[in-house]
Amino acid sequence: MSNGNTLLATLTLPFKSARTIYEGSSEVRLYRNDVTGVQEIGKRVSKVGLEDALGFKEAELLQRLRHDHLVPVYTVASVTEAGADPLMTVIEMIMPYYPRGSVSDVLARNERLGIGDAVRLARHFLLGLDFLHEKQGVLHRDMKSGNVFIDPEGRGRIGDLGLAVSMEPDGTAEALPGTLFYTAPEAFPTKRTDRRADIYGVGLILHELLNGPFSWTYYDGLPTDDLLRRLARGQRAMKDEHLVFKPHVPPRLRTVVTKAIACKPSYRFATAREMLEALGKAPLIDWYQVGEPFTWEGTVPTLPRVSYQVSATRVRRPDRWRLSGKKKIEDWRRCLDDQDVTDLSDKAVRDFFDQMVSEAMSR
């Protein structure tokens, strides 16, 4: 007589591993579904120290999180290697594959993103966070450029939700010791995290989108202990010299980023919606790079002779002024009357771009 536990069949998933994309602490594999022909991503995460994460504790909730600016999780499976300690179980999350990759991948390929593109993507990430925070009561805990993606339609999507965690009634949760460079300064002293830590991550991502990837040369030979000491003191892992703005980033936009990445949580935006509204009010000229990208020598950026295009046409929208246009600036040297520029913080360069924004807003 059969009972309810009789094994009737073995289910074999039709995934063929195409290649390993990333072999760090969380292995990421590219799969091809032999039944559908669709490429998908599998990410494996160890359970050790992350028992409260959604991927382990509430996998069914993780699969129900659907939003235009979140990477959907199709399914979550427990994986135990043959002969391995059962306590070392990992989970594998199956997600869609986006060929363009993460923001980190985009920046590493030197893809050119205008100010409008940067702000648009940041708004997408904030909309995703607003949904997680306010509708689902969930904190991401690991916002960084490698965990936010651009889908084939050009939408920004937040990924790596397996480490997310449900908020406690006071809106906080245990802090996750993730990538040190993106760790909010309060995480180590307080061991707690809240909405403002996720906003801190978006601020750093927007800084990269506007100014290019951070130069890590200074940190290459720096012991991890030094970074931990900075974080333990409530400081950012990276120093202020690595958070400079390119001259064409408008003042109001710099203010938004600076507030988002403030060391003290109380100085940051309290919610994703608040930062979203601040971005909507920041006037901008949609500069985009035409010439060669900036290069870095040590911690000093080098300016090649480049061209930018900008719109001076003002368009009224319900939530903001947006500028775009056709005025062409031949190159940096010509703008500054043959004055060489060796530092992105040069006041003359900043004043030039600030003046362009002021003139466009007055037309």
Salt bridges, closest charged atoms under 4 A:
GLU27 OE2 - ARG29 NE 3.02
ASP34 OD1 - ARG32 NH1 3.15
ASP52 OD2 - ARG141 NH1 3.65
GLU81 OE2 - ARG44 NH1 3.16
GLU92 OE1 - ARG44 NE 2.70
GLU111 OE1 - ARG100 NH2 2.89
GLU111 OE2 - ARG109 NH2 2.62
ASP117 OD1 - ARG120 NH2 3.73
ASP130 OD2 - ARG273 NH2 3.01
GLU134 OE2 - ARG195 NE 2.89
ASP151 OD2 - ARG155 NE 2.90
ASP151 OD2 - ARG157 NE 2.87
GLU153 OE1 - ARG155 NH2 3.32
ASP160 OD2 - LYS43 NZ 2.85
GLU168 OE1 - ARG192 NH2 3.18
GLU186 OE1 - ARG268 NH2 2.65
ASP194 OD2 - ARG196 NH2 2.68
ASP198 OD2 - HIS133 NE2 2.80
ASP226 OD1 - ARG229 NH2 2.17
ASP240 OD1 - ARG236 NH1 2.84
GLU241 OE2 - HIS242 NE2 3.88
GLU274 OE2 - LYS259 NZ 3.73
ASP286 OD2 - ARG322 NH2 2.91
ASP319 OD2 - ARG123 NH2 2.98
ASP331 OD2 - ARG305 NH2 2.90
ASP340 OD1 - ARG333 NH1 2.40
ASP351 OD2 - LYS347 NZ 2.70
ASP354 OD1 - ARG254 NH2 3.39
